[in-house]
Amino acid sequence: MNSEHRKYTLFAVMSGYFLTGFMGSAMVVAVPVIALNLQMSVTMTGWVISGFVLASAILLMPAGRFADYKGYPVVFKAGMASFAVTTMACGFAPTGELLIVFRFLQGAASALIYCSGMALVSCVYPPEERGRAIGWVTFTVYTGLSIGPVIGGFLNEFYGWRSILHLTWVMAALVSLYSFTVLKPVRGREGKVSDYTGMALFMLMVLLIFGGLSVPDARGYSAFGLGLIVMIVMTYYEYRQKDPLINVRLFFGNRTFGFANSASMLNYCATSGVLFLVSMELQLNYGLTSEKAGMVMLAQPLAMAAVTPFAGRMSDRSNPKTLAFGGMLIIAFVLGAMAFMTGRAELYQIALMLFILGVGLGIFSTPNNTVIMNSVEKKDYGFAASTLSTMRLMGQTFSIAASVILLNMFAGSAKLETMSEEGLITALRASFVLFALICAAGAVMSLAGRNTSK
């Protein structure tokens, strides 16, 4: 494939990843208004967000393996088309129940985009240029996450929450048409998917683990424990298969792939709950409105968006594992500093810490993603891309769950408006210390394994 078609492919993938990132962050801003407009309960409101994530997590691995066989452009185009249709359905949903159903289907469509997009880029770009391309893809995700609350808040304020969805589905339809025009057939392997038992075990495992972590009580913990048992059974079963859905042999036999994925999950475990906790601190202890708190927190995604293209270029010129290690050390340092500063920092200091945190995340993410994609053969690109997104979702879920548990331990289970300032500060410090330790472990993981390029 010549350089011109590589650029066309990269632009299609960047557009798809931008829209999924934008959709996720923009909808968070509109959730309170949606709940009032559709008369939804607190539980139903939560499922507007968690339903999207759960559907994406359940389908990522199966969709990634189908992409290896059917072809990455086929799955990507199907994902973009279905994302446009389901987003339009969300925009016209007359009830809260239907909105949740359509959001679940929208999450399933995003899984098709995520499992094939990074694999497609890895196919068309050689290893010596792959880091830069992955950096631009990561840049568009962070850009979508950054401007989502700003544009989403504006549209919600002046045109209503449905305008966010209508704008997104129109853009998704255009990207879908563009993808059908420019993407050429690329596949990783011949044959067809046959491991449906492994697929069922994986989907059950994800449902139990993710669902259990979303319900912080005895029922949730029981579901989580059962999910771990299913994971053990699935690992044993998949290890014995000749052509498994989940290539567990790749985790055990390819140290670079296994350790880099572990580092990725630990990174998200250590960082995904930070903005959630900082948002609570800014609004409850500093008395900021959600809009002003959002402006302070914007420092992190902006820094990430600015750094990722540079980190991608550096990944092609130097050892990406060293860059990933350096990024993790920066994150661990910032989290430790935030634990010390919580309760006594000025607003500009919080914004500065978040900015440096974003720099560390930008330095870590693209090089580590490059290490993962370079460590496997072409026939496993879809699986590797799906693993990347699965590690992200698992880390995010664990991080939020840990934050909620620590808040309940130190601040009590009282309503937010009656939560004591001292209890909240104690919970924040404990969370940041825990996250810093997790990040330090992730730094070690990011250096493990051999330097592999495929």
N, C-alpha and C positions, 0 to 999 in steps of 0.2 A: 504494500500500500504506500503510495507516494505521500509526501509531506502535506500536500493540500487536503487530501482525504483524511489524513490524521487530524488536521485542525478541525475539519467538519465533524469528525467523530467526537473529538474532545469538547467542542462547543455544545453538541447535543447532550453529552453526559453532564457537563457543567450546568446546563439549563435545567435538566431534570433534578439534579441534586440541589440546585438553588431553590427550586419550587417546593421540594419536600421540606427543606429547612425553614423556608419562609412560612409555609403553611403551619408547621408545628409551633413556632414562636408567636405568630400573629393570632392564632386561635386562643392561646393562653390569655391574651389581653381581653378577648371578647367573652370568655366563659361566664363571668358574672352577669353580663347583659343577656346572654343566651338563656341562662337559668331563669331569669326573671321573665323574659319574653315567652318562653315555652313552659313556664311554671314547673320547673324540674326540682326534684329534691337534691339534697347535698350529695347523696350517693350517686344519683343519676348524673349529676354534674361532673363528678369525678370520672365517670366512665366515658365522658366525651373526650377526655385526654387519654386515659389508660386503655380504653378499647382500641384506639389507634395503635398504641405501642404494643399491646398484647398480640394483636393480629399480625403485626410486622414481625415480631419475635417468633411466633409460631411457624410462619411460612418461609422465613429467610433461608434456612438450610435446605428444605425440600426444593424450593425454587432455585437455589444456587446449583444444586445437582442437576435439575432439569435444564438449566441454562448451559451446563457443560455439554449435555447431549444434544439439545435442540438448537443451540446457537445463541450467543449472547445478544446479537441485535434483535433476534426474534422476541426474546423475553423482555428486553428493554423497551421495544416498541409496544408490546402488549401491556407493559407496566405503565407507560406514558398514556396510552389510550384509555386504559381502565382508570387511571388516576384522574384524568379529565372528566370522565363520565361520573365517577363516584363523588368527585368534588362538586360537580353541578348538582347531583342528587342531594348532597348535604345542604347546598344553598337553597334548595326548594323544599327541604324537609318540613312538613307541617306540624310534627310533634317531636317531643324529646326522645321518645322511644325509636322513632324512625331515624332521627339524627344519629343516635348511637349506633344503629345498624349500619348506616351509610358510612360513619366514621370507621367502623370495623373493616368494612370493605375497602375504604380508602387506605387504611393501614396495610391491608393485603396487597394493594396495588403498589404501595411504596416499597414493599419487600421485593417485588419484581424489579424495580428500578435499582435498588441498592445492591442486590445480588449480582446484577449483570453489568452495571455501569463501570465499576472499578475493574472488573474482569475484561471488559471491552477495551478500556484504555490500556491495560497491561498487554493485551494482544497486539494492538496496533503500534505501540511505542517500544523500541528496543530498550534493553536494560540501562544503557548509558543515557537515555533521555527520559526514562520512566519517572524518575523522582520529580522532575520539573512538572510533568503532566499531572501526576498525582497531587502535587502541591497546588496547582490551579483548581483541581476538583475540590480539594479541601478548602481552598479559599472561598469558593462559591457557596459551600455549605455554611461557613461561618458568616459570610456576607448576608445570606438569607436569614440566618438566626439573628443577626445584628439589626437589620432594618425591619424585620417582621413586626416587632412591637411598635416601632415608630409609625410605619405605614398602616399596620393593623389598627392602631389606636386612632389615627386620623380618620380612616374609613369608618370605623365603628362609631366615632363621635358624630360625623356629619352625614353618613349615608346608611348606617345600620350594620349590624354584624354580618348580614347576608352578603353585603357588597365585597367583603374579604374573599368569600368563597367564589363569588361570580367572577371577580378579577382573576383569581387563581385558575379557575377551570378554563377561562378563555386563553390564558397564557399557556396552560398545559396542552390545550388542543393545538395551538400553534407549534409548540415543541414536538408534539406527536406527529404532525404533518411533516415537519422538517426531518424528523428521525426516519420516517418512512421513505423520504426522498434520498437521504445521503448515506445511510448506514448500509454497509456491504456485509454479506454473510461471513460469519466467523464462528467456529465452534471449537470446543476443547477436545472432544473425544467422540468416537463412533459408538453406535449401539443405542440402548435405551435403558431407562431406570427400571430396576427390578426389585429393589429392596424396600418393599412397601411396609414390611413389619418394622424395619428400622425407622421409617418415616413416622409410623403411628406411635412408636415409643418416644421418639424425639418430641413430637407435638404434645403428647401427654405430659412429658417431663417439663416442658416449657410452661404449659398451662398451670401445672401444680406449683412450680417454683415461682413464676412471676405472679400468679394469682395469690399464692400464699403470702408473698412479701407485700402485696397491696392491701392485705387485711391484717393489721398488727394486733391480733388476739389469738386465743387458743386454736381457733379454727384455721387461721392463717398459718400458724406455726406447724400445725399437724399436716396441712397440705404441703408446706415447704419440706418437711421431713420425708413425706411420702415421695415428693418429687426427687429428692436425693437418692432414695432407694431405686426409683425408676431409672435415674441416671446411671447408677451402677449396673443395673440389669442391661440397659441399652449399650453401655460401653463394652460389657462382656460379649453381648450378642454381635455387635458391629465388628469387634476385633476378629471374630471367627468367620466373617463374610468375605468372599472373594471380591465382590464389588459393592461395598457398603455405601449407604447414603452418607453417613458420618464417618469419614476416614480417620478413625481414631489412631491408626497406625502412623498417620502423618504427625500427630501430636507427640507420640512416643518415639518414633524413628527419626524425625526431623527436629533436632533440638532447637534450631534457629526459629522454625515456625512455631513450635510449642511455647518457647520462652517469650518470643515477641508478642504472641497473642495473650499470654499471661500478663505481660507488662501493660498491654493495652487495657485489659480488664481492670487491673489494679489502678491504672491512671484514671479511668472513669469512676471507679469506686472512690477515689480520693478527691475528685474535683466536681462531680455532678451535683453534689448536695451543697456546694459552697454558695452559689447564687440564691438558692432557696433559703439558706440560713441568713445570709447577708440581707436579703429582702426583708425578712422578719425583723432583724435588728434595726434596719433603717426606718421601718414603718412603726415599730412598737417602741423602740428606745429613743430614736431620734425624731420621731413625730413627722416623718416625711410622708407625702402622698405617694400613691403607687406610681404616678407619673414621674415625680422627682426621684424616687428610688430607682426607677428604671433608667433614668439618665445617668445616675452614678454607676450603676451596674453595667452600663453600655461600654465602659472602659475595657472590660475583659474581652468580649467578642470582637471589638474593634482592633485590639492588639493582636488577637489571633488571626484575623483576616489580613492584617498588614504583614505579619511575619511569615505565614505559610508559603507564599510564592518564593520568598528568599530561602526558606528552609528546603524547599523542593529542589532549587538549583544547587544548593550546597550538598544535598543527598547524592547528586550525580557526580560531584567533584571530590567528595571525601567519604569517609566511612559513616554511613547513616546511623549505625548503632552507637557511635560515639556522640553524635548529635542528639539522638534520642535520650541517651544517658544524661547529657548535659541539661536537656529540657526538664527531665524528671527531677534533677537536683535543684533546679531553680524553683520548681513547684513545691518541693518539700520544704525549702527554705522559706518561701512565702507563707505557706500554711503554718509553719512554726511561728513565724513573726505575727501572723494574724491571731494565733492563740494567745500570744503575749499582749497584743495591742487591744484585743476585744474589751469593750467597755470604757476605753480611755482614748480612742483614736478620734481625730478630726475627720470630717467628711473627705477632705482632699487626700488624707492619708489612706482612707479606705479605697478611694478611687485609684490611688497609686498602686496599692497592693494588688488590686484586681487587674490593673494594667500589666504589672510584672507577671502575675499569674497567667494572663493571656499570652504573654511573650513565651513563657515556659511551655505552655500547651501547644503553641504554634511550632516551637522548635522540636517538640517531641513527636507530634502527631504524624506529620508527613514523612519524616525519616523512618519512623517505626512502621508505618503502612507500607513504605517502599521495601523495607526488610522483609515483611510478610509476603508481599506479592513476588519479590525476587527469589524467595526461598522455595517456591513450588514450580512444578512444570505446567505447561500450558493447559494440560488436560484437567488440572485442578484449580484453575483461576476462579471459576464460579464458586467453588467450595470455599476458597480462601477469602473471596470478597464477602461471602455470606458470613464467614466466621468473624471477619472484622466488625460487621454490623451487629452480630450477635453479642460479641464481647462488649461493644458499646452499650447495648440495651441492658445486658446483665449488670454491668458496672453502674449504670445510671440507677437501676432499680435497687441494687444493694446500697448505694450511697444515700438515696432518699429514705430507704427503710431504716438505715442506721441513724440518720439524722432524727427521724421521728421517734425512734426508741430512746435515744439520748435526751431528747426534749421531754419525753414522758418521765424519764428517770429523774432528771434534775429540776425541771420546771413544772412537773405535775401534769395531769390530764385536764386542767382547767381550760376554759375557753381562752382564745388568744387575747381578747380584750382585757381579761382579768389576770393574765400571766404576770408574775413578778419580774421586775427588771433583773434582780440578782439571779433568779433561777434561770432566766434566759441566757444571761452572760455565762453562767457556769456550764450550761449545756453547749453553748457555742465553743467555749474553750476546750471542753472535752472532745467535741466533734473535730475541731481543727487539729488537736494533738493526734487523735486516732488517724485522721486523714494524712497527716504528715508521716506517720509511721508506715502506713500502707504505701505511700508514695516512695519512701525510702526502699521498701522491699521491691517495688516496681522498677526502681533504678537498677537494682542488681539484676533483675530479670532481663532488662533491656540490653545488657552487655553479654548475657549468656549465649551459648551456641556459637556455631561457626559462621563466618561471612560467606553467604551463599548467593550466587547470581545465576538465574536461569534465563 
